[in-house]
């Protein structure tokens, strides 16, 4: 919005949406949606605490005025996240999971939208994966299952702990088949635009080389409807390591949601 650009950048057209002005890993669109300061690298929307409490689990995050939060969970990062608690309004900044304490492992995700925005959902779906990768403190391990079985570990690819976990794997020169799923949770037809882009994920968690996009387009979505936006592209021969797919959702030209998904290719030379 013009007022936001003027407040932080001195003019109604001075901000570049895709630029990370304060180099904190979040671009200006994300900073606006989450209510953060795009000129302050210490102002970042993130989960600040995750604490086991007997049979429960407490999740806390940085909150901002005029924002609404949804907390989602899964036991497998290759599966869809499921809602845990929705429509959490500022100033509340926490959620206690009292349901999944018996699970051996859980992952949590906090979505945010502007209170003056619309109630929509956005998620990712991966198809025809050829294995998975596991990122942790020891580096990155590739578990290839199709069209052959092979395991490779690279100790040089150590990412920030926020990116430790299992991710879909695709081989170089194969299509990474991905959809962005958008759902309309309102009772009216709405006009939306989705823009996707894919970058190399650098070892410090920032975006590196652009691999695909930005690309996308607009569409009408019926009340309660869902649309699948194709984000498929051919995996390049290099580099190997984690890659970040970012989807940005716009309503009447106003950004209302940004989400990301991680996937991973190995190095083709290592497979020869």
C-alpha positions in Angstrom: 0.0 0.0 0.0 1.1 3.6 -0.7 1.0 4.6 2.9 3.2 1.7 3.9 5.8 2.5 1.2 5.8 6.2 2.2 6.2 5.3 5.9 9.3 3.1 5.4 10.7 4.2 2.0 9.8 7.9 1.8 7.4 7.6 -1.2 4.4 5.7 -2.6 6.4 3.9 -5.3 9.8 3.6 -3.7 9.6 0.0 -2.4 10.5 -3.0 -4.5 8.2 -5.9 -3.5 10.7 -8.7 -4.1 13.7 -6.9 -2.5 15.0 -7.8 0.9 15.8 -4.2 2.0 17.2 -5.0 5.4 18.8 -8.3 4.5 17.0 -10.3 7.1 15.8 -13.1 4.8 12.3 -11.7 4.3 11.4 -9.6 1.3 9.4 -6.4 1.5 6.1 -8.1 0.7 6.5 -10.5 3.6 7.5 -7.7 5.9 4.3 -5.8 5.1 2.1 -8.8 5.5 3.6 -9.8 8.8 3.6 -6.3 10.2 7.4 -6.0 10.5 9.8 -3.1 9.8 11.4 -3.7 6.3 14.3 -1.4 7.2 15.2 -3.2 10.5 17.0 -6.5 10.2 16.0 -7.3 13.9 12.3 -6.9 13.0 11.5 -10.4 11.6 8.3 -12.6 11.9 9.4 -15.9 13.2 8.6 -18.6 15.8 10.5 -17.5 18.9 9.9 -20.5 21.2 8.8 -24.1 21.1 8.7 -25.7 24.5 7.5 -29.2 25.6 5.1 -28.9 28.6 4.5 -32.4 30.1 2.1 -33.9 27.4 1.6 -30.6 25.6 3.7 -28.3 23.4 3.9 -24.5 23.5 4.6 -22.5 20.3 5.3 -18.8 20.5 5.9 -16.2 17.8 6.5 -12.5 17.2 3.1 -10.8 16.8 2.0 -7.4 15.3 -1.0 -5.2 15.5 -3.7 -5.9 12.9 -2.6 -9.4 12.2 -4.4 -12.8 12.4 -2.5 -16.1 12.8 -3.2 -19.8 12.1 -1.0 -22.5 13.6 -0.7 -25.7 11.5 1.1 -29.0 12.3 2.4 -32.2 10.6 4.5 -35.2 11.5 6.1 -35.3 8.1 7.4 -32.3 6.1 6.6 -34.2 2.9 2.9 -34.2 3.9 0.4 -31.3 4.0 0.2 -29.3 7.2 -3.1 -29.6 9.0 -4.8 -26.8 11.1 -4.2 -26.9 14.8 -5.7 -23.5 15.8 -7.0 -20.8 13.5 -7.9 -17.1 13.7 -5.6 -16.1 16.6 -5.8 -12.3 16.8 -3.1 -9.8 18.0 -1.9 -9.4 20.7 -2.0 -13.1 21.5 1.3 -14.7 20.4 1.1 -18.4 21.4 -0.7 -21.7 20.9 -0.5 -24.8 23.1 -0.8 -28.2 21.3 -2.7 -30.4 23.7 -3.5 -33.1 21.1 -0.3 -34.5 19.6 1.9 -35.0 22.7 2.2 -38.7 21.9 3.7 -38.1 18.5 7.5 -38.9 18.3 8.0 -35.9 16.1 5.9 -32.8 15.1 6.5 -29.8 12.9 4.6 -26.5 13.3 3.9 -23.7 10.9 2.5 -20.3 11.8 0.6 -18.4 9.0 -0.2 -14.7 9.2 -2.6 -12.5 7.3 -3.7 -8.9 7.7 -6.9 -8.4 9.7 -8.3 -6.2 6.9 -7.5 -8.9 4.3 -9.5 -11.9 3.2 -9.8 -15.4 4.6 -7.9 -17.6 2.1 -5.6 -20.5 2.5 -2.5 -21.5 0.6 -0.4 -24.7 0.7 1.9 -26.7 -1.5 1.6 -30.1 -3.1 4.6 -32.1 -4.5 4.1 -34.9 -7.1 6.3 -37.7 -8.5 9.1 -37.2 -6.0 12.2 -39.3 -6.6 13.2 -39.6 -2.9 13.8 -37.3 -0.1 16.6 -35.3 1.6 17.4 -34.9 5.3 19.0 -31.7 6.5 20.5 -31.6 10.0 23.6 -30.5 11.9 25.8 -33.0 10.1 24.9 -31.7 6.6 22.6 -32.9 3.9 21.8 -36.5 3.0 20.1 -37.5 -0.3 18.0 -40.6 -0.3 17.3 -41.4 -4.0 14.5 -44.0 -4.5 13.5 -43.6 -8.2 14.7 -44.6 -10.8 17.4 -46.2 -8.8 18.4 -46.6 -5.1 21.3 -44.4 -3.9 22.3 -42.5 -0.8 24.8 -39.6 -0.6 25.8 -37.4 2.3 27.4 -34.0 1.9 28.8 -32.6 5.2 29.5 -29.2 3.6 25.8 -28.4 3.2 24.9 -27.3 6.7 21.9 -25.0 6.8 20.4 -23.0 9.7 18.5 -25.1 12.2 15.2 -23.6 11.0 15.7 -25.6 7.8 16.6 -29.0 9.4 14.1 -31.7 8.4 13.0 -33.9 5.5 12.2 -32.5 2.1 11.1 -33.8 -1.3 13.9 -34.7 -3.7 14.0 -34.5 -7.5 16.9 -35.5 -9.8 18.6 -32.9 -12.1 17.1 -32.6 -15.6 13.8 -34.0 -14.3 10.6 -31.9 -13.7 9.9 -30.9 -10.1 6.1 -31.3 -10.2 4.6 -28.8 -7.8 1.3 -27.1 -7.3 0.3 -24.2 -5.1 -3.1 -24.9 -3.6 -5.3 -21.8 -2.9 -8.6 -22.1 -1.1 -11.4 -19.5 -0.7 -12.8 -19.7 2.8 -15.2 -16.8 2.2 -18.8 -16.9 1.0 -18.1 -14.8 -2.1 -16.3 -15.0 -5.4 -12.9 -13.4 -5.1 -10.3 -12.3 -7.7 -6.7 -13.5 -6.8 -3.3 -13.5 -8.3 -0.5 -16.0 -7.4 3.2 -15.3 -8.3 5.7 -18.1 -7.8 9.5 -18.0 -7.8 12.2 -20.5 -7.0 15.7 -19.7 -5.6 18.7 -21.6 -4.4 18.7 -21.6 -0.6 22.0 -20.3 0.6 23.7 -21.8 3.6 22.8 -18.7 5.7 19.1 -19.1 4.8 18.9 -16.3 2.3 17.8 -16.5 -1.4 20.6 -17.1 -3.9 20.4 -17.7 -7.6 17.0 -17.4 -9.3 16.0 -20.8 -10.8 12.5 -20.1 -12.0 10.1 -17.1 -12.2 8.7 -14.9 -11.0 5.6 -16.2 -12.9 1.9 -16.5 -12.3 -1.4 -15.0 -13.1 -4.9 -14.0 -11.9 -8.0 -16.1 -11.5 -11.5 -16.0 -10.0 -12.2 -18.4 -7.2 -15.8 -19.4 -6.2 -16.9 -19.4 -2.6 -15.4 -22.4 -0.8 -13.5 -23.3 -3.9 -9.9 -24.4 -4.5 -7.5 -23.9 -7.4 -4.2 -25.6 -8.2 -1.5 -23.2 -9.6 1.2 -25.1 -11.5 4.7 -24.3 -10.2 6.5 -27.1 -12.1 9.9 -26.5 -13.6 12.9 -28.6 -14.8 15.6 -29.1 -12.1 18.9 -27.7 -13.5 22.1 -29.8 -13.5 23.6 -27.6 -10.7 23.8 -26.5 -8.0 22.8 -29.2 -5.6 21.3 -28.5 -2.2 18.1 -27.0 -0.8 15.9 -24.9 -3.0 13.1 -22.5 -1.9 9.8 -22.2 -3.7 8.0 -18.9 -2.7 4.3 -18.2 -3.5 2.9 -14.7 -3.1 -0.9 -14.3 -3.1 -2.5 -10.9 -4.1 -6.0 -9.7 -3.7 -6.9 -6.7 -5.9 -3.1 -6.0 -6.2 -2.6 -6.1 -2.5 -0.3 -8.8 -1.1 -2.2 -10.9 1.5 -0.1 -14.0 2.0 3.4 -15.3 1.3 4.5 -18.9 1.9 7.5 -21.0 1.1 8.3 -24.7 0.5 11.7 -26.4 0.4 12.8 -29.2 -1.9 16.2 -30.6 -2.9 18.2 -32.1 -5.9 21.5 -33.9 -5.6 24.6 -33.2 -7.8 24.3 -35.2 -11.0 28.1 -35.8 -11.1 27.9 -37.5 -7.7 25.5 -40.1 -9.2 27.7 -41.1 -12.0 
